[in-house]
Amino acid sequence: MGRVLILACAIMLIVEGAFPFFWPDQWRQTFRKITEFRTGQIRFFGFVALVLALILLVVAYV
């Protein structure tokens, strides 16, 4: 279980780090636009991300 958690964190950091490394200007513009979202919109996208992650976990372990 520990190895899987470390692997998942490593993959997440690779994906999260690739965007600002390869496309810093586009990343900055996107991040600036996201900060202009209303709180409800940000929560909605967070909720969708959580649901998709849970679905992926269920699919991976069933």
KEKE-3310 file (N, C-alpha, C; in steps of 0.2 Angstrom, whole numbers, plus 5000, padded with zeros to 4 digits):
npx = (5004:5010:5019:5011:5005:5016:5020:5008:5008:5020:5017:5007:5014:5023:5014:5008:5019:5024:5016:5018:5032:5035:5026:5025:5019:5006:5001:5002:4992:4981:4980:4977:4965:4957:4958:4948:4936:4920:4917:4908:4909:4923:4922:4913:4921:4931:4923:4919:4932:4935:4925:4928:4940:4937:4929:4939:4947:4939:4937:4950:4952:4942)
npy = (4994:5006:5008:5010:5022:5031:5030:5035:5049:5053:5053:5062:5074:5075:5077:5089:5097:5098:5107:5121:5120:5117:5126:5140:5153:5151:5143:5152:5162:5154:5151:5163:5166:5156:5161:5171:5165:5162:5157:5146:5140:5136:5127:5118:5112:5106:5097:5089:5084:5076:5066:5060:5055:5046:5037:5032:5026:5016:5008:5004:4995:4985)
npz = (5000:5004:4994:4983:4986:4987:4973:4967:4972:4966:4952:4952:4956:4945:4934:4939:4939:4926:4918:4923:4920:4906:4900:4905:4904:4898:4909:4919:4915:4914:4928:4933:4928:4934:4947:4947:4947:4954:4971:4972:4959:4960:4970:4964:4953:4961:4968:4957:4953:4964:4964:4951:4954:4965:4957:4948:4958:4962:4950:4948:4958:4958)
capx = (5000:5014:5023:5006:5004:5021:5019:5003:5010:5025:5014:5003:5019:5025:5009:5007:5025:5025:5013:5022:5039:5035:5021:5024:5015:4999:5000:5000:4986:4975:4979:4974:4958:4954:4957:4943:4930:4917:4918:4904:4912:4929:4919:4910:4926:4934:4919:4920:4938:4935:4921:4932:4946:4934:4927:4945:4949:4934:4938:4956:4952:4937)
capy = (5000:5012:5010:5013:5029:5035:5031:5040:5055:5055:5054:5068:5079:5075:5081:5096:5101:5098:5112:5127:5120:5118:5131:5144:5159:5148:5141:5159:5165:5149:5151:5170:5165:5152:5165:5175:5161:5162:5151:5140:5137:5132:5121:5113:5109:5102:5091:5084:5081:5071:5061:5057:5051:5040:5032:5029:5021:5010:5005:5001:4990:4980)
capz = (5000:5004:4987:4978:4988:4984:4966:4965:4973:4961:4946:4953:4955:4938:4930:4942:4938:4919:4915:4924:4918:4899:4897:4911:4902:4898:4916:4923:4912:4917:4935:4934:4926:4939:4953:4946:4948:4961:4976:4970:4954:4962:4974:4959:4950:4966:4969:4951:4953:4969:4961:4946:4958:4968:4952:4946:4963:4962:4944:4949:4963:4957)
cpx = (5004:5017:5018:5005:5009:5021:5014:5005:5016:5022:5010:5008:5022:5020:5008:5013:5027:5022:5017:5029:5039:5031:5020:5019:5008:4997:4998:4994:4980:4974:4976:4967:4954:4953:4951:4936:4927:4918:4914:4907:4919:4927:4917:4916:4930:4930:4919:4926:4938:4931:4924:4937:4943:4932:4933:4948:4945:4936:4945:4956:4946:4938)
cpy = (5006:5014:5013:5020:5034:5036:5036:5047:5058:5056:5061:5074:5080:5079:5088:5100:5102:5105:5119:5126:5121:5124:5136:5150:5156:5146:5147:5162:5160:5150:5158:5170:5161:5156:5170:5172:5163:5156:5145:5137:5133:5126:5115:5109:5104:5096:5086:5081:5075:5065:5057:5052:5045:5035:5029:5024:5015:5005:5001:4995:4985:4976)
cpz = (5000:4998:4982:4980:4986:4977:4964:4966:4968:4955:4946:4952:4948:4934:4932:4940:4930:4916:4916:4921:4910:4896:4903:4909:4902:4905:4920:4921:4915:4924:4937:4933:4932:4946:4953:4946:4954:4965:4974:4964:4956:4966:4969:4956:4955:4967:4963:4951:4958:4967:4956:4949:4961:4963:4950:4951:4963:4956:4945:4953:4963:4951)
residu = (MET:GLY:ARG:VAL:LEU:ILE:LEU:ALA:CYS:ALA:ILE:MET:LEU:ILE:VAL:GLU:GLY:ALA:PHE:PRO:PHE:PHE:TRP:PRO:ASP:GLN:TRP:ARG:GLN:THR:PHE:ARG:LYS:ILE:THR:GLU:PHE:ARG:THR:GLY:GLN:ILE:ARG:PHE:PHE:GLY:PHE:VAL:ALA:LEU:VAL:LEU:ALA:LEU:ILE:LEU:LEU:VAL:VAL:ALA:TYR:VAL)
# end
